[in-house]
Amino acid sequence: MPGSAKTMTVATVGGLVLVTAYTVTLGSNGWLWFSWVVLSLLTVGVVVARS
């Protein structure tokens, strides 16, 4: 996996951890989850494009 794809994967997993922690602590926020889904789709796109 190239450097940029690895970086995006780490950012996506870190984002999931942060959004989940936010949801558990303060309650659900639809915009945060939407942003995480967009980041996930971008990450999948980069991984597929680099493979």
Summary of the structure (lengths in Angstrom):
residues: 51
radius of gyration: 12.2
end to end distance: 7.6
largest distance: 38.3
contacts: 125
relative contact order: 0.21
helix: 88%
strand: 0%
